[in-house]
Amino acid sequence: MVLGFGIIVVAMVVVYGYILVNLDDVYTAVTTAVSADVAAINTAQELHPLLDEEELYAEKYLAVRDTMYARLRREAHRLVRLRLDSLEHTVNSRAERSLLAAFRHTHDWLAHSLDSRARAPGAVSEQLADTMSVLHARIDHFIQLNQQVIATTAANVETNTTHAMNVGLWLVLGALAATVGVAFFITRTITTPISQLRHGTERIARGEYQSVPVRGHDEIGTLAVAFNDMSDRLKRIDEYKAEMMQQISHELRTPLQAMHAAYYMLAEQIAGPLNERQLHLVTTIRDNIDALSTFSNQFLDLSRIEAGMMEFHRQQVDLLSLLTPIINTARVMAAPKEITIGLAAQSVPPVSIDPEKFSTVATNLLSNAVKFTQKGGNITVTVAPCGSGARVAVKDSGIGIDADDLPKLFTKFFQAKSASAVSVKGTGVGLALVKAIMDGHGGKVYATSTVGVGSTFTVEIPSQITGSLPHAPQPN
């Protein structure tokens, strides 16, 4: 993570450093060039009045031959030469140097002509105006050359600035892309292990104790190691608990069988006659022995499924033929509460199920419906085709289930809040067993309910065996 942020900082420093260096180079070049050229233009423009002054003194000298004018002309000539010396230190181009050299040569020639005694004053006077015009023209030409240099420099500045801005733009875009890439990498580095931990937590909540991969030795890696350690500990605790409950359920079978035998002997009055009250008490003992035996068997089956030890002997079964006797038995159970159980069946394809295990599913759903439906209510069993095969729905007019409790219905030992409205309590194992059996068949179970209106429990069964299904042991 630190490396990623370091890359972002370096990229931004490089981009802005490049832009600043280029802008500084452009500024330096413009300042140097323009300053030199402007100074040269100013110096050259100062030559015009000096030449005019030199020409004036020369004309007066030629007219009156007064040596004072000769001295003043020579002083003006000296000032022009000083300006020329200054210009020669500021120019760099060959054209400008050639132009100044020509100017100096003509200017010196004119001075020599004015100082020469051999030449007639009239001849010198005739050439003075023409020579001065040439010198002024050369000064103007020199100024034009410097103005052209300034214009060229301005154009180069615009070109260089545009180039620098384009390069800077591409660098900014590149740095932005790199920043986005690094930010995405950093985000993935953080969110991926957190997402794995979240999924691992969800699996633990479902009773699936699986480790999450450990990527690196940072804080998140340390958290993943701690999470895996917790998962392993919970798995061992759950295995120990399941093993203990299996042992308890198994050990309960022997005394329950003995109690069933004693009940049979008492009920048949083999050990002697019983009065009516005693027979009623014996019936109560039987009912509670049956409830305890049912709980023990269901919990043992659920533990076997969770441990992957339950075998599912699937075969193609006519669903309606399998459900009919289960529904008839449920009608007998519902008769004391005057609950009617109806059947609405459509034609469905044969389904691939373990008949014994699915009978447990149907029996549990109907038993729950009868248990939580008030006297005089009704239950409807619907059989219909669905996308994967067949659907069986058990709808009752019972007390209903709170919406907050629906996601937890198929969890072991869970009791819905609405169950407190009836005197008969559940064990919290039946629906968990239903879900485990449906998972073992590759099907699914779900519920919808409205408090005070009723509930509908639906199972969907595949018509064919597809792939490797959960809790299905491989053949030896």
N, C-alpha and C positions, 0 to 999 in steps of 0.2 A: 504493500500500500504506500509506504514511504517512497519507494522507488518510483511508483506511478506519479505521485505528486511532484517528485523531483524532475521527472521527464517533462511534465507540464510547465513547471517553472523555467527550466532550461530552454524549452521551445519558445516560450514567450519572450525571454531575455534575448535569444538569438534574433527573433523577428524584429523586435523593437530596436535592438542594437544595430541591426543592418539598416533599418530605415533612418535612424539618427545619424549614422556614419555617412550615408549617402547624402542626406540633407546638409550635413556639415561640409562635405566636399563641394556640393553645389554652391553653398553660401560662400565658401572660401574662394572658389573659382570666380564667382560673379563679383565679389568684392575686389579681388585683385585686378581682374581684367577691367572692370568698369572704372575703378579708381585711377588706374594707369592711363586709360584712354581719355577719361575726362580731364585729367591733369594735362595730358598732351594737347588736347583741344584748347584748353584755357591758355596754355603757354603759346600755342600757335596763334591764337587770336590776339595775343599781346604783341605779336610781331607786326601786325598791320599798322597800328599808330606809330611804332618805332620806325618802320619803313617810310611812312608818310613824313615823319619828322626828319629822317635822314635825307629824303628827297628834297624837302623844303630847304634845308641848310645847303644842300649841294647846288640847288638852283640859285640861291643868293650868293654863294661863293663864286659860281661861274659868272654871275652878273656883275658883281662889284669887286671880286678878287680880294675880299677882306679875309685875312687869316683867322679872324675870330670865328667866322662861319665855317672855315675849314676845320677848326678844332671842335666846334659843336657837331659837325657832320661826322668826324672821326669818333666822338663820344657816342653818338647814336649808333654808328657802325659797331662799336665795341659792345653796346647793349644788345644789339641784334645777335652778335656772335655768342654772347652769354646765353641768350634764349635758345640758340641752336644747340649749344652744348647740353643744356638741360633736356631738350627734346631727344637728343641722341641717346641719353641714358634711359629714356622711357619707352623707346620703340623696340620691337622685336622682329617685325616682318621685313623681308628683303625690299619690298616695294617702298616702304616708308624710309628705310635707310638710303635707298637710291635717290628718292625724291629729296631728302635732306642734303645728300651729297651734291646733287645738282644745284640745289638752292645755294649752298655754301660756295660752290665754284662760281656761279653767276654773281653772287653778292661780292665775293672777293675780287672778281674781275672788274666789277663796276668800281669798287674802291680803288683798285690799281689804276684804272683809267682816269679817275678823278684826280689822283695824286701825280699822274705822269705829266711832266712839263713838255714832253715832246709832242703831245697831241694838241691839236687846236681846240680852244674852248668851245667853239661852235660845233665841232664834230661830237664832242662829249655831250654837250647839251642836247643834241638831237637824239642820242641813244639813251639818255637818262630815263625819259618817260617810258620808252618801250621796255627797258630792262626792269624798271620798277613794276610795270604791269605783269611781266613774266614772273617776278618774285611773288607778287600778290596772288597770282593764279596758282603758283606752286603751293603757297600756304593754304589756299582754299582747297586744293586737291588733297593736301595732307590732312586737313580737317575732315574732308569727305571719307578718306580712307579710315580714319579713326571712328567716324560715325558708323561706317560699314562694319568695322570690327565689333562695335557695341551691339549693332543689330544682330550680327552673327552670334555673338555671345548670348544675347537674349534668346535667340532661336535654339541654341545649344542647351541653354538652361531649361527651356520648355521641354526639349526632347529628353534631356537627362532626368528632369523631374517626372515626366510621364513614365519613362522607363523605370525609375526608382519606385514610383507609385504602383506600377503594374507588378513589378517584382515583389514589392511589399504586400500587395493584395494577395498574390499567390502564396506568399509565405504565411500571411495571416490565415488564408483558407486552409493551407496545409497544417498550420499549427492548430487551427480550430478542429480540423478532422482528427489530428493526432490527439488533441485534448478529449474530443468525444470518444475516440477509441479507447484511450486510457481510462476515461471515466466509466465507460461501459465495462471495461475489464475489471476495474476496481469494484463497480457495482455487482458484477457477476461473482467476483471473488467473495463478496460479503453475503449476497442474497442466496447464492447456490447452497452453501452449507447450512444457512438458516432455514431455507426451504426443506432441505433434507432432514434437519432436526424437527421441523414442524410435521413432515410426513411420518417421521419415526415416532413422534409423540402420538399422532393419530393411530398409527398401527398398534402402539402399546395400549391405547384406549380400547382398541378392538380385540386385545388379547394376543396380538402378534408381536412377539419380542424379537426384533431384528436389529442388527447393528447398522449404524450409518457409517459411510466411508469417512476416514480422517484425512484431510488434505492440509498438510502443513503443521507447523508447531506454534502458530500464533494463538491468540486468545480463543478464536473460534475452534481451532483444532483441539485445544485443551478442553473446551466445552463439549466437543464431540466425544472425546475420550471419556469424560465424566458421564456423558449421556449413555454411551455404550456400557460402561460399568453399571450404571443404574439399570439398564435394560437387562443385562445378564443377571443381576441380583433379583429383579422382579420375575424373570423367567424361572430362576431356580425356586423362588418362593411359590410361584404359581404351580410349577411341576410338583413341588412337595405337597402343596395344598390339594392338588388334583389326586395325587397318589394316596394321600391320607383319606380323602373323601371316597375314593374308589374302595379303599380297604374297609372304611366304615360301612359303605353300602353293601359290600360283599359280606361283611360279618353280620349285617342285619338280616340277611336272607335266612340263615339257619334258625335263629329264634322266631322269625316270622313264620317259617314253615311249621315249627313246633306249635306256635300259637294257632295257626290255621287248623292243625290236626286236633288240638284241644277243643277249638270251636266246633269242629265237625262232630266230635264225640258228644259235646254238650247239646248241640242243636238236635242231633238224632236221638238224644236221651239214652245213649248206650250206657253211660255210667249211672243212669237212674233218671226218674221223671223230674221235670222242672215245671214250676208254676208259670203263669202268664208273665208276671213281673220279671222272673228270672230269664225267661225267653227274650223279653225285651232288652234286658241288659246284655244278653249274649249277642243279640243283633247289633247293639251299639258297639260291642267289642269287635265284631266282624267288620263293621263299616270303618272303624279307625284302623284296624289291621290292614284292610284293603287300601286305605289312603296312604298309610305308611309304606306299604309294599309298592304302590304305584310310584310314590316319590322316590323310593330307593332305586327302582328299576329305571325310571326316567333319568335320574341323576347319574346313574352308572352308565347309561347309554350316551348321555351328553359328554361325560368325561372320556369315554372311549372315542367318540367322534373328534373331540378336541385334541386328543392325543394321536389321532390318525390311525387308530387301531380298529375302527368299526369297518366291517365289510358290507358293501352294498351289492346285493345280487339282483342286478337289473334285468328286466325282461319286458317284452311288449305286453301291455295289459289293457283290457277294456276298462276304461275309467269308471263308467257308469255301473258296470257289474261289481266293481270293487267297492264303490261308495254305497250302493243300495243297502247291504246288510248293516253297515256302520250307521247310516241314517235311521234305519229301523230300530237299532239298539238305542240311539239317542232319543228317539220318540218315547221309548219306554222310560228313560231317565226323566224326560220332560213332562210326562203325564201327571205326576203329583202336583206340578205347578201350573197345569192346564196350559202349557205352551205348545203351540202348533208348529210343526217343522214341515215346510214345503220343499219341493224339488222342482227346479226349472232347468231342464237339460236340453242342450242342442247336440247335434251330431259332431263328435270330435274324433280325431285320428287316435289310434292306439298310442299310448305313451310308454316311454322307457323308464320304468321305476322299479324299486324294490317294493313289492306289494306289502310286506309286513311293516317296513319302515313308513311307507306312505299311509298305511292304516293308522299308525300312531299319530301322524300329522292331522288327518281328518278327525280322529277321535278327540285329540286335544282341542282343536278349534271348536268342535261341536260341544264338547264338555264345558269349555269356557263360555260359549254363547248361552248355554242353559244356565250355568252358574250365575251369570251377571244379567240375566233377563228376568224382570219381575213377573209375578203371577199373571197369567192371561196374555202374555206377550206372544210374539211370533218370531220364527227363524226361517230364513229362506236360503237354501243351498242352490247356487247357480253353477252349471257346468257349460262352458262355451269354448270355442276355439280361440286361439291367440296367435301372434306371430311366430312364436317358438314352438307351439304345440297346443296345449290345452290350459284353460284357466278354471280354477275352482274358487268360488267366493262364498263365504259364510256371512250372511247379513242378519243382524239381530235388532230387536227394538229395545235393547237394554239400557243401562245407565249411561253408557257412553264413556269416552276417555278424553281427558283434557289435552289440548293441542300441545302443550309443553311436554307431556308424557309420551307422545307418540314415537319420537325418535329413540326412546329408551325401552320400548316395550319388549324387545327381543334380547334384552340383557339379562344375564343370570341374576336371580333373586330380586329383580326389580318389581315393585308393587306400585301400581298406578294410584294416584290420590283418590280417584273416584271409587276404588275398591272398598273404601271404608264405609260406603253407603249400604253394603250388603253384609249379612252376618257370616257368610261363607268366605273365607280368605283363601287366596291362592298360595302356591309355594314359590312362584317366581322361576320355576324350572320348565314348565310346559312349553311356553312360547319360545324360550331359548332353544329347547330341543327341536321345536318345529323349524326354526331358522337353520340350525345345524344340519338337520336332515335335508332341507331344501338346498342348502349349499352343497351338500354331498351329492345331490342329484343334478347339480348344475342349474337349478331353478332359482326362484326368488319368492319372497313373501313380503307383503306390505299391508298396512292397515290405514283406514280412514275412519274418522269418528266425529260425532257431535254430541257433546254432553247433554243428556236428557232425551236424546233422539235415538241413538243406537250406534253400532259399530259394524264395519265390514272388514273382514280379514280375507285377503286374496293370495292364493299361491298360483304360480305359473310353472308348468312342468314341460320340459322339452320332449318332443316326440321321438328324437333320436339322441343317441349318446354322441356327443361332440367333444373331441379333445380330451385333455387330462383334467378331471374335475377335482375340486378340493375334497379332502378327506376320503378319497377313493384309493385304497391300498393297491399297490401293484402286485400282480400274480407272481408267485414264487416259481 
